[in-house]
Amino acid sequence: MKEAEAPKTTTPLHHRWTMWYDNPRTAAPGTDWKDNLKNLGTFQTAEDFWAIFNNILPAKMLSQNSNYHLFKEGIEPMWEDPQNKDGGKFVLSMPKSYRSEGRTDECWLYTVLAVIGETMDESGEEVCGCVVSIRKSQDRIALWLKSSDRKKCTENLIYGNLTLIEQVGARWKKALQISNKTGLKYQAHQDAAATGSSFQNEVKFEI
């Protein structure tokens, strides 16, 4: 008699996540931004994440002005979403050389794994998602947060002297394995919504 196959095990994540892609430059004139946003898949296990991630192009191979977005299910990758509107983002700007060296893909992977592993904030509710943007002069990765609250949070002994969102930035920098000399700039979504620009806005602080 043939032995029954052992049931396949899965590694569940705390939240469901959705991966998106867009390139505004390829959209037809007059097309709404959301109509150009392509859902690449939703997952809640590590295995399903890899099934999606390993079957899409690496970030460095995307065409200019393309973006990958990874957000919790139910949160759209836009400033106006209720979960995003009062928050902001840390931005890592990477020189063009990072792309050819493979560093863009490396930093994006480290970011995605830290996000879905929920290792960057104590509550697991502060991080909304992340975005990698391929541009002509440099690439960028942005970590989107739910709030811009800079009240002190002293529960964590290692990061006790930093505010809540500064702690998230410090953990992200550690996950990226980048030099402390590399600054992560924090910008508010409300400024972006007011100017219509994703990155050319006031830097609230840097960590």
N, C-alpha and C positions, 0 to 999 in steps of 0.2 A: 504494500500500500504506500502510495506517495505521501510523504510528510507534508503537512500543511505549511505554507509559507508563513514566516513570522510577519506580523503586521508591521507596516512601515511606520517608523517613528518620525515625528515632526517637532520642530522647535518653535513654539508659539511666541509671538511678540506681544507686548502690552497693548499696542494699538494697531488698527488697520491703517495702511499707508497707500497712497496712490502716486504713481510716477506719471509725469506729464512731459510733453515736448511742444515747443513752439518756435517759430521763426517769423517775426512780424514782417520782415522784408519780402517774404514770399507770399504774403496774403494779397488777395485781390483788392483793388481800390474800393474803399467803402465798407470793407468787411469788418465786422465787430471783432475785437481782440479775442474774445472768448470763442468765437467760431473757428479761430485758427489754432486753438489749444487742443492737442491730441492726447487722449487718455491712453497710456501705454500699459496700464494694468494696476490692479489693487491686490494687496497681499497682507497676510497677518502671520506668516511663518517665515523663518529664515530660508527654508527650502524654496518657497514661492518667490521670495525676493530674488534669490540667485537665478531662478528660472527666467525672471524678467531681465535682471541686470546683465546677465551673460548673453542675452539675445538682442541687445540693442547696441548701437555703435558706441565705442568709447567717446568720451567728450572731445578728445583732441581731433577726432575724425569728423566732427560735425561741421557743417558749413558756417560761414561767418554770420554773426548775429543770431545764432541758434541758442536755445536755452533748454536745459533739463530742469524740471521742478519735482521735488519730492515733498509731499505734504500729508499730514494726517487726513484720513478719509473724512470728508465733510467740510474741509477747509480748502477753499479755492486759492490758487497762487496769485492773489491780487490784493492790492492795498485795501480795497473797500470791503473785503470780507469781514464780517463782525469779529472773527477771532484775530484778525490782523490789524484792524484800523487804529487801535490805540497803542500798537507796538512799534517795532522797528527791526533793524537788522545790523549784524556785524558783517563787514565786508573785508574779504581778503583779496587784494589785487595782486595778480601774478604776472611777471614779465613774459613776453612772447616766447622767450627761450624755454620756459617751463613746459610748453606744449610739446616741443620736439624732444625734450629730455624725459618726457613721461611724467613729469611732476604734476601737471594739471590733473591727469587721470588719478594719480596717487592721492592728491589732496582731496579730490572729489570722492573717491572711495572711502578714505578715512572719515570724511565728513558724514557721508551716508550711513556708514556703519555706526558711528557715534550717535547719530540721530535716531535710527531705528532701535538701537540698543538702549537709548534713553539714559546715557551716562553723563549728560552735561548739566542737568538741573535736578535738584533734590525731589521736587514734586512730580516730575515727569509731565507737567502741564505747561511749562513755560515755552518750550520749543515747538513752533508750529510746522516748520519745514526748512528746506534749503534749496538753493538754486545755483547752478553753474551756468555762466554766460560766456560764450565764445565771441570775442571781439577782435577787431583788426590789430589794434596796438597792444592789447593785453587781455587776459582772461580774468574772470572774477568768480568767486564763490561767496554767496551770501547766506548767512544763518538767520532765519526769521524768528523773532520772539513775539510773544503774546502781549507784552507790556513794555513800557518804558520807565517802570517804577525803579528808582534808584535808592529806595530805603535800605537801611542797613539790615543785613541778615547775618547773625553771629552763630547760627547753629552749627555750621561747619567749621571745625577748628583749623583746617588747612587754609581755607579761603575766608576766614572770619573777618578780616579787615576789608573785604570787598563787598559791594552791594550785590543783590541777587543777580542782576543781569551781567555785572562784571564777573561774577563767579562763572557764569555760563561761558563768557568769552575766554576766561582763563582756562577752563576745561577744554574748550574747543582748540585753543592754541596747543595744549598738551597733546590732544588727539592727533593734531596735524604734524606734531613733531617738528615745529618750526622754531626758529631762534626768537628769543625774547626781544630782539631788536626789530623783529617784524611786527608792525602795528596792525591791529584789527580795529577798523574805524566803525563807530556806531552812528547810524542815521535813523531818523524817525519816518515812519510811513506817512504821517500826516504832511510832512514837508514834501515828500515825493508826490502825494496826491495833489497838492497845491500847485506844484510846478510841472507835473506831468513827466518828471524825469526820475529814472530809477536810481541813479548814482550821483548826479551832479547836485548834491544838496549839502547843507551845513552838517559838519561832523560834530555830533554832540559831545563825544569823548572818544578816547582811544585807549586800548589796553594792549 
